[in-house]
Amino acid sequence: MTRPGADAAPRRTAPGAPPPVRGGGPGPRHGAAVTPLLLAFAFACLVDLGSLLAGWHTGHLVAKPLLMPLLAAHVYARGGPGLLIAALLCGWGGDVFLLSGADPAFLLGMGCFAAGHVCYLVLFGRGRTHPGLGALYAVALVATVAALWPDLPPDLRIPVAGYSLLLTATAYRSSRLGPLVGAGGALFLLSDTLIATGVADWPQAPRPDFWIMLTYLAAQLLLAQAYRERPSPAP
């Protein structure tokens, strides 16, 4: 199964800039590097998604490993925190491992993404979130794992359930940093759920890898906005 294969603002900010979130970086770097890096990321996304639609596997193999390093470099250039950059680079590791269809590579890729979710959770910190949203995510987690469980390979059931818990926690806690970052967490949950349905051999939409990558890339791009968002105060 192929997977289509973010930390806080600087500690010191200019007047009117959003306050830092946990894990602030050393401050903005050369602004001239920002736009080319983001444009390069967008171009790599188009190449990768277009390759998946066209069935051009070579294009996917070339473009996919470039995606998260380019996005991480953009966040670094914006003075983003180390935890956010680490989370994106963990995603890069997962992307590369999941280019292989072998079961050990799948588990290694899942481990990389799990490490990325730990980075996101530490970055988001503890603070006010909507309890109703938490209940909704909890129900979705239990229902999804219960539905997938009988159809998952036995050796993947526990790892998938544990990873799903981390993934759902990230989706829920991301809402603390505003609707954009929260939408990124929800899309990450959707993307990985699509992967899990493929592992469980459920019926798939045409070009499933395209939809997995589309939701994944949108998720990481939105989560990467964490360096600009104002977190809700802790209770």
Secondary structure by P-SEA (a helix, b strand, c coil): ccccccccccccccccccccccccccccccccccaaaaaaaaaaaaaaaaaaaacaaaaaaacccaaaaaaaaaaaaacccaaaaaaaaaaaaaaaaaccccaaaaaaaaaaaaaaaaaaaaaaccccccaaaaaaaaaaaaaaaaaacccccccaaaaaaaaaaaaaaaaaaaccccaaaaaaaaaaaaaaaaaaaaaaccccccaaaaaaaaaaaaaaaaaaccccccccccc
